[in-house]
Amino acid sequence: MIRKGGRATKEAVILMAKAPFPGRVKTRLCPHLTHAEAARLYACMLGDTAEEISSVARIGRYLFLDPPVAANAEREAPFSSFERFPQRGKDLGEKMWDAAATAFRLGAKRVVIVGGDCPALAAERLRRAFRELREGAEAVFGPSADGGYYLVGLSSPDERLFRGFRWSTAEVLRNAAARCRILSAPFSFLPPGRDVDTVEDLLALRKWARAHARPACPRTREWLTGFFGPGAGGFPGPPERKSGPPRGTRSRRGG
């Protein structure tokens, strides 16, 4: 069984993440962002997500990173409370299944998987996911605006919930729910959320940040202010960048 600080835990959160290297993360935001800006934004979102997960007590925390060898920043706070593993698998489904199977093998009875690009994900949402699993759901999903999910929770390992899907399509959540029905697996939904993949997602995140104080996500908020400025105007200029320091350089690196 997983042990944290000498206490046995039955619940674990898996953070699926990529090392924030320019040109490898959030490329769909380009050319509106440079690759360096997109990588910095992702680092900020990832750091804020890790910090929010770290605020949840009495759980195991696992960071599955691609590639597995990354900068020391991913070994320091807020990542220091996470046990690290490499991502393994050909596609997202295989990678999530391998991560979930690892957590269950290490003693978890309930597992929640999230990505590093949903900084609005609050600790209370994670607690609610675990409550749903404790109260009888075998799977719990957090619907995202693109038709997928920003969170999936499991009360038992079942490879069939990750196999045979066309990932990154608008039918992912619908197909996952249909698979649960076929398997007679009780499932539930959390309130909808939004990860950040496109320019529309980024603008929606900015709007959300202006209207909500929690979760704090300080790194992401600082990046948004540095990129957009403090006003309420639109997207800052055309995709082509002029010479000079890139927007967003005032934000801290996530972690």
N, C-alpha and C positions, 0 to 999 in steps of 0.2 A: 504494500500500500504506500502511496505517496506520503512523504513526511516533510512538513515545513516547520522549522523552528521546534522540532521535537514533537509536534502534534500530527496525528494521522489525518489526512484529508481524503475525501471521496470524490471531490470535484476538481476539474482542471480546465483551464482556458488555454487554447492553442492559438498563437498569433502567427499567421502565415504571412511571410514578408519577403521582399526582395532587398538586396543590398542597394542603397540609393546611389547607384552609379549613373552619371549622365549618359543618355542614349539607351538605357536599359529599363527605365521606369517612367510611367506616365507619358509615353510618347504620343498618345492621342491628343494631348494638350498642345503639342507642337504643330505648326510654327507660331501659334499665338504666344507660347512661352518658348524660350530657348531650352535646349536639353539640360543645361545647367540649372535654370530656374525650375524646371519640372522636377529634377532630382532633389533640389533643395526643398521644394514643397512637399514631396513625398517623405523626405527625411523628417520634416516637421510633423506631418500627420502621423507617421510611424511612432515618433517619440511621444506624441500626445496620447496615442492609443495605448502604448505600453505603460505610460504613467497612470492612465485611468484603470487599466487592468490591475496594476500594482496596488491600487487603493482597495481592491476587494480582498477581504481577509479570508483566511482558512481555505485557500485553493492552491492547487498546483499551477504553475505557469511555465509554458513551453514556447520557445521561439524556434520556429522552423524557417530557416533562412536559405535563400537562393541568391548567389552561390553561398556555400557554407562558410567560406573564409571571407571575412569582411573586416572593415576598419575597427579599431579598438573602441570606437564610440558605441558600437552595438554590444559591447561587453560591459559598459559602465551604466550608471543610473540614467534612465529608469529601466534599463534592460538587465541590471545586475541581479534581479530577483527571478530571472527566467533561466531555465535550463535549455541549452541550445542543441539543436539537431539539424542535420541537412535535410532539405526537401528531396524526396525520391519519388519518381513517377514520370510517365510520359506526358500527362496532361493534368489539369487542375484537379479533376476527380481522383485520379490515382494518387496525387500528392496529398490531398485532404484525407483520403482513406488511409494512407500510410501513417500520416500524423495521428489520426484518431486511433488506429490500431496500436500505435506506440504508447499513447496515453493510457488506453485500457490495459495494455500489457503491463504497464508500470503500476497498476492498481486503481486507476480511476474507475468510478462507477457511473459518473456523468461527465460528459465532455462537451464543451462549447468551442467552436472554431470561428475565428474572426480574421479579417484582413487588416492591413495597416493603412487603409485609405478611407476610413470613415471616422474622422476625428469627432463627429457629433455623437458617437456611441458613448453613452454614459454608463458608469458602473452599475447603476440601478437596473439598466436594461440587461446586463449580464446576470445580476441577481434574479431578475424575473425569469430569465431563460432557465436557470437552475431550478427555480420554484416550479415551473411548468413540468420539468423533467421529474422532479420529486413527486409531483401530484399525478403522475400517470402517463404523461406524453412520452412516447418513444423517440419522437423527433420534434424539434421546434425550429421554426424558420423566421428570420427577420427579412421581410420583403423589401427589395430595393426598387428604385424607380425604373430601372432598365429591364425589369422582368426577371432578374436573378434574386439572390439573397445576400445580405451583408453579414449574416450570422446563421450558423446551423448548430443545433445542439442535439446530442444523442444520449440515450440511456443505455445503449448496448451497441457493440460493434456489428455493423451489417454492411458488408461490402456492396450490396445491391443498391444502396442509396447513393453510390458514387460512380457506378459503372453504366456505360451505355448512354451518356448524355452528350449533347452538343453544347459545350460550354461557351460562355460569352454570347448567348443568344437571348431573345426576349421570352423564350419558352422554358427557361431553366427551372424557375420556381413551380410553374404549372406542371411540368413533367415530374419534378420531385414529389409534389403532392400526390400526383396520380400514382407514382411508384409506391408511396406509403399506403394508399388505398388498396392497391393490388396485394401488398404484403400484409394487409390488415393491421398496420402499425398505427396506433393513435398518434396524431400530430396536432400541433397548434401553431399559431402565428403571433409574433410580436408586432408592435406598431411599426409601420413602414419607416424606412430610413433611406439614406443615399450615400453611396460611395462616390469617389471623385475620379472619373475617367475622362470626361469630355469638358469642353469649355462651358457647356450648359451646366454641368455638375459644379464646376468651379464658381460660376456666378450664383448658383443656388446656395453653395456653401457660404459665400460672402453674405448673401441675404440672411441666411440662418444666423450667422455670427453676429450680425447687427441687431437681431431680434432676441437672442438668447444669451444669457450670461453663463449658463452651465450646459455641458461641462466646460471647464476653464480653457482647455486646449491652448495654452499660452503660445506655444511655438507657431501653431497654425495661424492664430489671430495676428501675431506679429508679422508673419509672412504676408498675410492678406493686406495689412496696413502698409507694409513696405512696397507691395506691388501695386495696389490700387490707389494708395493714398488715403487720407482720412475722410475725404468727401464721399458723396453718394453718386458720383458720375458713373459712366459706363466703363467698358473695357478700355484699358489705357493704351490707345494707339493701335496702329496696324501691326501685322505680324512681323514686318521687317524692323529690326532694331537699329537705332543709331549708335554711333560709337559712344563709349563711356561705360561706367559700371552698370551691370544688369540690375533691374528692379528686383527687390526682395533680398538684397544682400544684407539688410539689417536684421534679418531673422536669424535665430539660433539654429544650429544643426540639431535635428532631433536626437535626443539622448545626450 
